[in-house]
Amino acid sequence: MTGLAGLLSKAVVLAALAFQVSGAAAQTRLLLSTFFPTGHPIYSQVMQPWAADVEKATSGAVKIDFSPNSLAPPPGQMDLVVKGGADLSIQIAGVVPNRLATLLVTEVPGPTTTSVAMSVALWRTHEKFLAAAGDHKGVKVIGVVAFPPQGFFGLGEPIVSIEQLKRVKVATTPGNSAKAFSAVTPGVVAGPAVRYFELVSKGMVDAYASVTPIDVMSFNLGRYTKSWVQLAELGTAGSFTFVMSEAKWKMLPPAAQEAISRLSGEAFSLRMSALDRANDAAIQTLREQGVSIVKAPGAFEMELGKAFAVVEQEWLAEMSKRGVDGRAALTFFRSEQGRVVAGK
């Protein structure tokens, strides 16, 4: 995939030109709340540059202020914006599954690619299939994105058979990951990923899942991690929605709306290449630390696929309830990833 930086730069230039043609306006300050620490690449390499580009594109008429601390816990970020506690925020879909069920298409086990390819594909899928479900009532969607593919990590030798998996304890996040692994083993310990360090460092689990290599390093799990089994056809990724108060959006002059729109959607998804770079660096560190990285044997992956199928079945059923053609959306999401990788 080539030319992503050029496409992003073009979006910034076009946004600025659109605003300049319409003339300047009085400054509007928007408050952004996020639970991500300042050192996380989504904060420092995605949201901060986006905010700077918004200010540049609007000739200073719109300025984004970052709250020094999160104004709500992770599950409450979108509600915070709806209720006027902040103007912008990023919400993890997986911690509000009933609210943002459509975006959990990224959690249906299947082939995965890169953060940027999945993010662009997710935006296109959202626009074509998912938006009609109305999951984002009360907010203006700036972007929907996917983090890099999640992994299955072990504290010992690689777990490469169903028999092994049935005998170990696995830390997972609540929701689809817990559901998938619980279909195989009774040893699932479900909880927020921030609790993994306690479970892993104290030897309370033998493996952990549903986190990226970036998370492995940021949660200080690297020193305890000895193996990583890659599930090529059963990959998953966390999805997020970046939203703005609908009321505040409507208060912006048309020129500012146009400038911000040019930096939103697919243009925002392109910024996720920063996550891919950070993930590649984390993978390199894991290799240097001696982590054994192996591909899951075909027989193991086939058996897991049968057990994990419950996630896809339940997601499709939920989409049907919401008036979404889930099968078509899932197929489109996966095919679009290939198109993005091919530069389309």
VEXVEX-294580 format. One record per residue (C-alpha): residue number from 1; residue in one letter; y, z, x. Coordinates in steps of 0.1 Angstrom, whole numbers. Example, Ala and Ser with C-alpha at 12.3 -4.5 7.8 and 13.67 -1.06 7.14 Angstrom:
REM residues 2
<site k="1" r="A" Y="-45" Z="78" X="123"/>
<site k="2" r="S" Y="-11" Z="71" X="137"/>
END
This chain:
REM residues 344
<site k="1" r="M" Y="0" Z="0" X="0"/>
<site k="2" r="T" Y="33" Z="-11" X="16"/>
<site k="3" r="G" Y="69" Z="-10" X="8"/>
<site k="4" r="L" Y="70" Z="24" X="-10"/>
<site k="5" r="A" Y="100" Z="36" X="10"/>
<site k="6" r="G" Y="118" Z="3" X="3"/>
<site k="7" r="L" Y="112" Z="6" X="-35"/>
<site k="8" r="L" Y="125" Z="42" X="-35"/>
<site k="9" r="S" Y="156" Z="32" X="-15"/>
<site k="10" r="K" Y="162" Z="4" X="-39"/>
<site k="11" r="A" Y="160" Z="28" X="-69"/>
<site k="12" r="V" Y="186" Z="51" X="-53"/>
<site k="13" r="V" Y="210" Z="21" X="-46"/>
<site k="14" r="L" Y="206" Z="7" X="-81"/>
<site k="15" r="A" Y="212" Z="42" X="-96"/>
<site k="16" r="A" Y="244" Z="46" X="-76"/>
<site k="17" r="L" Y="256" Z="11" X="-86"/>
<site k="18" r="A" Y="249" Z="17" X="-122"/>
<site k="19" r="F" Y="271" Z="48" X="-122"/>
<site k="20" r="Q" Y="299" Z="33" X="-101"/>
<site k="21" r="V" Y="302" Z="4" X="-126"/>
<site k="22" r="S" Y="307" Z="29" X="-154"/>
<site k="23" r="G" Y="332" Z="51" X="-136"/>
<site k="24" r="A" Y="332" Z="87" X="-126"/>
<site k="25" r="A" Y="330" Z="118" X="-148"/>
<site k="26" r="A" Y="336" Z="156" X="-146"/>
<site k="27" r="Q" Y="309" Z="174" X="-127"/>
<site k="28" r="T" Y="279" Z="188" X="-145"/>
<site k="29" r="R" Y="258" Z="214" X="-127"/>
<site k="30" r="L" Y="221" Z="217" X="-136"/>
<site k="31" r="L" Y="199" Z="247" X="-128"/>
<site k="32" r="L" Y="164" Z="240" X="-116"/>
<site k="33" r="S" Y="137" Z="267" X="-116"/>
<site k="34" r="T" Y="104" Z="264" X="-98"/>
<site k="35" r="F" Y="77" Z="288" X="-87"/>
<site k="36" r="F" Y="70" Z="267" X="-56"/>
<site k="37" r="P" Y="82" Z="283" X="-23"/>
<site k="38" r="T" Y="109" Z="265" X="-4"/>
<site k="39" r="G" Y="84" Z="255" X="24"/>
<site k="40" r="H" Y="61" Z="236" X="0"/>
<site k="41" r="P" Y="64" Z="198" X="3"/>
<site k="42" r="I" Y="69" Z="194" X="-34"/>
<site k="43" r="Y" Y="100" Z="215" X="-30"/>
<site k="44" r="S" Y="114" Z="204" X="3"/>
<site k="45" r="Q" Y="103" Z="168" X="4"/>
<site k="46" r="V" Y="102" Z="158" X="-32"/>
<site k="47" r="M" Y="125" Z="178" X="-55"/>
<site k="48" r="Q" Y="153" Z="185" X="-30"/>
<site k="49" r="P" Y="156" Z="149" X="-19"/>
<site k="50" r="W" Y="155" Z="138" X="-56"/>
<site k="51" r="A" Y="183" Z="163" X="-64"/>
<site k="52" r="A" Y="204" Z="150" X="-34"/>
<site k="53" r="D" Y="199" Z="114" X="-46"/>
<site k="54" r="V" Y="209" Z="124" X="-81"/>
<site k="55" r="E" Y="242" Z="138" X="-67"/>
<site k="56" r="K" Y="247" Z="107" X="-46"/>
<site k="57" r="A" Y="238" Z="83" X="-74"/>
<site k="58" r="T" Y="263" Z="100" X="-98"/>
<site k="59" r="S" Y="290" Z="102" X="-71"/>
<site k="60" r="G" Y="289" Z="140" X="-74"/>
<site k="61" r="A" Y="292" Z="141" X="-111"/>
<site k="62" r="V" Y="258" Z="157" X="-115"/>
<site k="63" r="K" Y="247" Z="185" X="-91"/>
<site k="64" r="I" Y="213" Z="202" X="-91"/>
<site k="65" r="D" Y="213" Z="239" X="-82"/>
<site k="66" r="F" Y="180" Z="255" X="-72"/>
<site k="67" r="S" Y="174" Z="290" X="-85"/>
<site k="68" r="P" Y="166" Z="313" X="-55"/>
<site k="69" r="N" Y="136" Z="326" X="-74"/>
<site k="70" r="S" Y="114" Z="313" X="-102"/>
<site k="71" r="L" Y="129" Z="323" X="-136"/>
<site k="72" r="A" Y="95" Z="323" X="-153"/>
<site k="73" r="P" Y="58" Z="326" X="-143"/>
<site k="74" r="P" Y="39" Z="293" X="-138"/>
<site k="75" r="P" Y="27" Z="290" X="-174"/>
<site k="76" r="G" Y="62" Z="295" X="-187"/>
<site k="77" r="Q" Y="83" Z="269" X="-168"/>
<site k="78" r="M" Y="84" Z="243" X="-196"/>
<site k="79" r="D" Y="92" Z="269" X="-223"/>
<site k="80" r="L" Y="119" Z="282" X="-200"/>
<site k="81" r="V" Y="136" Z="248" X="-202"/>
<site k="82" r="V" Y="131" Z="244" X="-239"/>
<site k="83" r="K" Y="147" Z="278" X="-245"/>
<site k="84" r="G" Y="177" Z="271" X="-222"/>
<site k="85" r="G" Y="168" Z="295" X="-194"/>
<site k="86" r="A" Y="170" Z="266" X="-170"/>
<site k="87" r="D" Y="179" Z="229" X="-172"/>
<site k="88" r="L" Y="150" Z="216" X="-151"/>
<site k="89" r="S" Y="116" Z="227" X="-140"/>
<site k="90" r="I" Y="81" Z="215" X="-130"/>
<site k="91" r="Q" Y="52" Z="226" X="-151"/>
<site k="92" r="I" Y="15" Z="227" X="-140"/>
<site k="93" r="A" Y="-4" Z="211" X="-169"/>
<site k="94" r="G" Y="-36" Z="230" X="-161"/>
<site k="95" r="V" Y="-22" Z="264" X="-169"/>
<site k="96" r="V" Y="-10" Z="253" X="-203"/>
<site k="97" r="P" Y="-40" Z="231" X="-214"/>
<site k="98" r="N" Y="-33" Z="233" X="-251"/>
<site k="99" r="R" Y="3" Z="222" X="-246"/>
<site k="100" r="L" Y="-2" Z="194" X="-220"/>
<site k="101" r="A" Y="-38" Z="183" X="-227"/>
<site k="102" r="T" Y="-30" Z="146" X="-223"/>
<site k="103" r="L" Y="-20" Z="151" X="-186"/>
<site k="104" r="L" Y="-54" Z="166" X="-179"/>
<site k="105" r="V" Y="-68" Z="131" X="-175"/>
<site k="106" r="T" Y="-65" Z="139" X="-138"/>
<site k="107" r="E" Y="-90" Z="167" X="-142"/>
<site k="108" r="V" Y="-117" Z="145" X="-157"/>
<site k="109" r="P" Y="-141" Z="141" X="-128"/>
<site k="110" r="G" Y="-141" Z="106" X="-114"/>
<site k="111" r="P" Y="-128" Z="85" X="-85"/>
<site k="112" r="T" Y="-95" Z="96" X="-70"/>
<site k="113" r="T" Y="-72" Z="80" X="-45"/>
<site k="114" r="T" Y="-39" Z="93" X="-31"/>
<site k="115" r="S" Y="-12" Z="115" X="-46"/>
<site k="116" r="V" Y="13" Z="86" X="-48"/>
<site k="117" r="A" Y="-13" Z="62" X="-63"/>
<site k="118" r="M" Y="-25" Z="87" X="-89"/>
<site k="119" r="S" Y="11" Z="97" X="-97"/>
<site k="120" r="V" Y="22" Z="61" X="-103"/>
<site k="121" r="A" Y="-9" Z="55" X="-124"/>
<site k="122" r="L" Y="-4" Z="87" X="-143"/>
<site k="123" r="W" Y="32" Z="77" X="-152"/>
<site k="124" r="R" Y="20" Z="43" X="-164"/>
<site k="125" r="T" Y="-8" Z="59" X="-184"/>
<site k="126" r="H" Y="17" Z="84" X="-199"/>
<site k="127" r="E" Y="40" Z="56" X="-210"/>
<site k="128" r="K" Y="13" Z="34" X="-224"/>
<site k="129" r="F" Y="-10" Z="59" X="-240"/>
<site k="130" r="L" Y="-2" Z="96" X="-236"/>
<site k="131" r="A" Y="35" Z="100" X="-246"/>
<site k="132" r="A" Y="27" Z="92" X="-282"/>
<site k="133" r="A" Y="9" Z="125" X="-285"/>
<site k="134" r="G" Y="42" Z="144" X="-284"/>
<site k="135" r="D" Y="32" Z="169" X="-258"/>
<site k="136" r="H" Y="68" Z="170" X="-244"/>
<site k="137" r="K" Y="88" Z="179" X="-275"/>
<site k="138" r="G" Y="121" Z="195" X="-267"/>
<site k="139" r="V" Y="123" Z="182" X="-231"/>
<site k="140" r="K" Y="133" Z="150" X="-213"/>
<site k="141" r="V" Y="104" Z="138" X="-190"/>
<site k="142" r="I" Y="117" Z="130" X="-156"/>
<site k="143" r="G" Y="83" Z="124" X="-141"/>
<site k="144" r="V" Y="46" Z="131" X="-143"/>
<site k="145" r="V" Y="27" Z="134" X="-110"/>
<site k="146" r="A" Y="-6" Z="142" X="-95"/>
<site k="147" r="F" Y="-12" Z="162" X="-64"/>
<site k="148" r="P" Y="-37" Z="150" X="-37"/>
<site k="149" r="P" Y="-74" Z="152" X="-46"/>
<site k="150" r="Q" Y="-89" Z="186" X="-48"/>
<site k="151" r="G" Y="-119" Z="197" X="-27"/>
<site k="152" r="F" Y="-151" Z="218" X="-27"/>
<site k="153" r="F" Y="-150" Z="241" X="3"/>
<site k="154" r="G" Y="-176" Z="265" X="17"/>
<site k="155" r="L" Y="-175" Z="296" X="38"/>
<site k="156" r="G" Y="-208" Z="285" X="55"/>
<site k="157" r="E" Y="-230" Z="255" X="58"/>
<site k="158" r="P" Y="-222" Z="226" X="34"/>
<site k="159" r="I" Y="-236" Z="230" X="-1"/>
<site k="160" r="V" Y="-253" Z="197" X="-8"/>
<site k="161" r="S" Y="-279" Z="204" X="-35"/>
<site k="162" r="I" Y="-281" Z="219" X="-70"/>
<site k="163" r="E" Y="-305" Z="245" X="-58"/>
<site k="164" r="Q" Y="-280" Z="257" X="-32"/>
<site k="165" r="L" Y="-252" Z="257" X="-57"/>
<site k="166" r="K" Y="-271" Z="278" X="-83"/>
<site k="167" r="R" Y="-275" Z="306" X="-57"/>
<site k="168" r="V" Y="-239" Z="310" X="-46"/>
<site k="169" r="K" Y="-206" Z="323" X="-61"/>
<site k="170" r="V" Y="-178" Z="298" X="-64"/>
<site k="171" r="A" Y="-141" Z="306" X="-69"/>
<site k="172" r="T" Y="-125" Z="282" X="-93"/>
<site k="173" r="T" Y="-92" Z="280" X="-113"/>
<site k="174" r="P" Y="-96" Z="287" X="-150"/>
<site k="175" r="G" Y="-101" Z="257" X="-174"/>
<site k="176" r="N" Y="-118" Z="225" X="-165"/>
<site k="177" r="S" Y="-129" Z="235" X="-130"/>
<site k="178" r="A" Y="-145" Z="267" X="-142"/>
<site k="179" r="K" Y="-161" Z="248" X="-171"/>
<site k="180" r="A" Y="-176" Z="222" X="-148"/>
<site k="181" r="F" Y="-191" Z="246" X="-123"/>
<site k="182" r="S" Y="-203" Z="270" X="-150"/>
<site k="183" r="A" Y="-225" Z="241" X="-163"/>
<site k="184" r="V" Y="-244" Z="244" X="-130"/>
<site k="185" r="T" Y="-242" Z="280" X="-117"/>
<site k="186" r="P" Y="-237" Z="314" X="-133"/>
<site k="187" r="G" Y="-218" Z="324" X="-101"/>
<site k="188" r="V" Y="-183" Z="312" X="-111"/>
<site k="189" r="V" Y="-154" Z="335" X="-104"/>
<site k="190" r="A" Y="-124" Z="320" X="-123"/>
<site k="191" r="G" Y="-89" Z="330" X="-115"/>
<site k="192" r="P" Y="-55" Z="317" X="-102"/>
<site k="193" r="A" Y="-57" Z="299" X="-68"/>
<site k="194" r="V" Y="-33" Z="325" X="-54"/>
<site k="195" r="R" Y="-61" Z="350" X="-57"/>
<site k="196" r="Y" Y="-84" Z="330" X="-35"/>
<site k="197" r="F" Y="-74" Z="347" X="-3"/>
<site k="198" r="E" Y="-86" Z="380" X="-16"/>
<site k="199" r="L" Y="-119" Z="366" X="-28"/>
<site k="200" r="V" Y="-125" Z="345" X="3"/>
<site k="201" r="S" Y="-113" Z="369" X="30"/>
<site k="202" r="K" Y="-135" Z="397" X="16"/>
<site k="203" r="G" Y="-165" Z="376" X="12"/>
<site k="204" r="M" Y="-167" Z="380" X="-25"/>
<site k="205" r="V" Y="-175" Z="343" X="-29"/>
<site k="206" r="D" Y="-194" Z="317" X="-9"/>
<site k="207" r="A" Y="-173" Z="287" X="-18"/>
<site k="208" r="Y" Y="-141" Z="277" X="-36"/>
<site k="209" r="A" Y="-129" Z="246" X="-55"/>
<site k="210" r="S" Y="-100" Z="230" X="-73"/>
<site k="211" r="V" Y="-75" Z="232" X="-45"/>
<site k="212" r="T" Y="-62" Z="206" X="-20"/>
<site k="213" r="P" Y="-63" Z="208" X="18"/>
<site k="214" r="I" Y="-26" Z="217" X="16"/>
<site k="215" r="D" Y="-35" Z="247" X="-5"/>
<site k="216" r="V" Y="-63" Z="257" X="20"/>
<site k="217" r="M" Y="-37" Z="260" X="47"/>
<site k="218" r="S" Y="-8" Z="275" X="26"/>
<site k="219" r="F" Y="-31" Z="302" X="11"/>
<site k="220" r="N" Y="-44" Z="310" X="47"/>
<site k="221" r="L" Y="-80" Z="301" X="38"/>
<site k="222" r="G" Y="-85" Z="278" X="68"/>
<site k="223" r="R" Y="-99" Z="305" X="91"/>
<site k="224" r="Y" Y="-127" Z="313" X="67"/>
<site k="225" r="T" Y="-135" Z="278" X="57"/>
<site k="226" r="K" Y="-165" Z="262" X="75"/>
<site k="227" r="S" Y="-174" Z="232" X="53"/>
<site k="228" r="W" Y="-159" Z="207" X="28"/>
<site k="229" r="V" Y="-182" Z="186" X="7"/>
<site k="230" r="Q" Y="-165" Z="155" X="-6"/>
<site k="231" r="L" Y="-175" Z="144" X="-41"/>
<site k="232" r="A" Y="-164" Z="107" X="-41"/>
<site k="233" r="E" Y="-172" Z="99" X="-77"/>
<site k="234" r="L" Y="-164" Z="133" X="-91"/>
<site k="235" r="G" Y="-129" Z="139" X="-78"/>
<site k="236" r="T" Y="-102" Z="158" X="-96"/>
<site k="237" r="A" Y="-64" Z="164" X="-91"/>
<site k="238" r="G" Y="-38" Z="188" X="-105"/>
<site k="239" r="S" Y="-12" Z="172" X="-127"/>
<site k="240" r="F" Y="24" Z="183" X="-132"/>
<site k="241" r="T" Y="53" Z="173" X="-154"/>
<site k="242" r="F" Y="90" Z="174" X="-142"/>
<site k="243" r="V" Y="112" Z="181" X="-172"/>
<site k="244" r="M" Y="148" Z="185" X="-182"/>
<site k="245" r="S" Y="163" Z="202" X="-212"/>
<site k="246" r="E" Y="166" Z="176" X="-239"/>
<site k="247" r="A" Y="199" Z="192" X="-251"/>
<site k="248" r="K" Y="214" Z="191" X="-217"/>
<site k="249" r="W" Y="203" Z="155" X="-212"/>
<site k="250" r="K" Y="221" Z="145" X="-244"/>
<site k="251" r="M" Y="253" Z="161" X="-231"/>
<site k="252" r="L" Y="254" Z="139" X="-200"/>
<site k="253" r="P" Y="276" Z="108" X="-202"/>
<site k="254" r="P" Y="256" Z="75" X="-205"/>
<site k="255" r="A" Y="264" Z="65" X="-169"/>
<site k="256" r="A" Y="249" Z="97" X="-156"/>
<site k="257" r="Q" Y="218" Z="92" X="-178"/>
<site k="258" r="E" Y="214" Z="57" X="-165"/>
<site k="259" r="A" Y="217" Z="68" X="-129"/>
<site k="260" r="I" Y="191" Z="96" X="-134"/>
<site k="261" r="S" Y="168" Z="73" X="-153"/>
<site k="262" r="R" Y="166" Z="49" X="-124"/>
<site k="263" r="L" Y="154" Z="78" X="-102"/>
<site k="264" r="S" Y="129" Z="90" X="-127"/>
<site k="265" r="G" Y="95" Z="78" X="-139"/>
<site k="266" r="E" Y="77" Z="56" X="-115"/>
<site k="267" r="A" Y="105" Z="60" X="-90"/>
<site k="268" r="F" Y="99" Z="97" X="-90"/>
<site k="269" r="S" Y="62" Z="92" X="-86"/>
<site k="270" r="L" Y="68" Z="72" X="-54"/>
<site k="271" r="R" Y="82" Z="103" X="-38"/>
<site k="272" r="M" Y="47" Z="118" X="-38"/>
<site k="273" r="S" Y="39" Z="100" X="-6"/>
<site k="274" r="A" Y="53" Z="131" X="10"/>
<site k="275" r="L" Y="24" Z="151" X="-4"/>
<site k="276" r="D" Y="0" Z="126" X="10"/>
<site k="277" r="R" Y="15" Z="130" X="45"/>
<site k="278" r="A" Y="13" Z="168" X="42"/>
<site k="279" r="N" Y="-23" Z="166" X="30"/>
<site k="280" r="D" Y="-32" Z="143" X="59"/>
<site k="281" r="A" Y="-18" Z="168" X="83"/>
<site k="282" r="A" Y="-37" Z="197" X="66"/>
<site k="283" r="I" Y="-69" Z="176" X="69"/>
<site k="284" r="Q" Y="-63" Z="170" X="106"/>
<site k="285" r="T" Y="-58" Z="208" X="111"/>
<site k="286" r="L" Y="-91" Z="215" X="93"/>
<site k="287" r="R" Y="-109" Z="190" X="115"/>
<site k="288" r="E" Y="-94" Z="206" X="146"/>
<site k="289" r="Q" Y="-106" Z="240" X="134"/>
<site k="290" r="G" Y="-141" Z="227" X="133"/>
<site k="291" r="V" Y="-146" Z="224" X="95"/>
<site k="292" r="S" Y="-177" Z="203" X="87"/>
<site k="293" r="I" Y="-166" Z="175" X="64"/>
<site k="294" r="V" Y="-195" Z="157" X="47"/>
<site k="295" r="K" Y="-200" Z="134" X="18"/>
<site k="296" r="A" Y="-221" Z="147" X="-10"/>
<site k="297" r="P" Y="-256" Z="132" X="-11"/>
<site k="298" r="G" Y="-260" Z="107" X="-39"/>
<site k="299" r="A" Y="-287" Z="127" X="-57"/>
<site k="300" r="F" Y="-266" Z="158" X="-56"/>
<site k="301" r="E" Y="-235" Z="140" X="-69"/>
<site k="302" r="M" Y="-256" Z="124" X="-97"/>
<site k="303" r="E" Y="-269" Z="157" X="-109"/>
<site k="304" r="L" Y="-235" Z="172" X="-107"/>
<site k="305" r="G" Y="-221" Z="143" X="-127"/>
<site k="306" r="K" Y="-245" Z="151" X="-156"/>
<site k="307" r="A" Y="-233" Z="187" X="-156"/>
<site k="308" r="F" Y="-196" Z="179" X="-152"/>
<site k="309" r="A" Y="-197" Z="154" X="-180"/>
<site k="310" r="V" Y="-188" Z="182" X="-204"/>
<site k="311" r="V" Y="-152" Z="180" X="-191"/>
<site k="312" r="E" Y="-148" Z="143" X="-200"/>
<site k="313" r="Q" Y="-165" Z="148" X="-234"/>
<site k="314" r="E" Y="-142" Z="176" X="-244"/>
<site k="315" r="W" Y="-111" Z="158" X="-231"/>
<site k="316" r="L" Y="-120" Z="127" X="-251"/>
<site k="317" r="A" Y="-125" Z="148" X="-282"/>
<site k="318" r="E" Y="-91" Z="165" X="-278"/>
<site k="319" r="M" Y="-74" Z="131" X="-273"/>
<site k="320" r="S" Y="-90" Z="119" X="-305"/>
<site k="321" r="K" Y="-74" Z="149" X="-323"/>
<site k="322" r="R" Y="-40" Z="139" X="-309"/>
<site k="323" r="G" Y="-42" Z="103" X="-319"/>
<site k="324" r="V" Y="-48" Z="90" X="-284"/>
<site k="325" r="D" Y="-74" Z="65" X="-274"/>
<site k="326" r="G" Y="-88" Z="87" X="-246"/>
<site k="327" r="R" Y="-114" Z="62" X="-233"/>
<site k="328" r="A" Y="-88" Z="35" X="-230"/>
<site k="329" r="A" Y="-63" Z="59" X="-213"/>
<site k="330" r="L" Y="-89" Z="71" X="-188"/>
<site k="331" r="T" Y="-100" Z="36" X="-179"/>
<site k="332" r="F" Y="-64" Z="25" X="-175"/>
<site k="333" r="F" Y="-56" Z="55" X="-153"/>
<site k="334" r="R" Y="-84" Z="47" X="-130"/>
<site k="335" r="S" Y="-78" Z="10" X="-128"/>
<site k="336" r="E" Y="-41" Z="14" X="-122"/>
<site k="337" r="Q" Y="-48" Z="35" X="-92"/>
<site k="338" r="G" Y="-65" Z="5" X="-76"/>
<site k="339" r="R" Y="-35" Z="-17" X="-86"/>
<site k="340" r="V" Y="-11" Z="7" X="-69"/>
<site k="341" r="V" Y="-32" Z="9" X="-38"/>
<site k="342" r="A" Y="-31" Z="-29" X="-37"/>
<site k="343" r="G" Y="7" Z="-29" X="-40"/>
<site k="344" r="K" Y="9" Z="-39" X="-77"/>
END
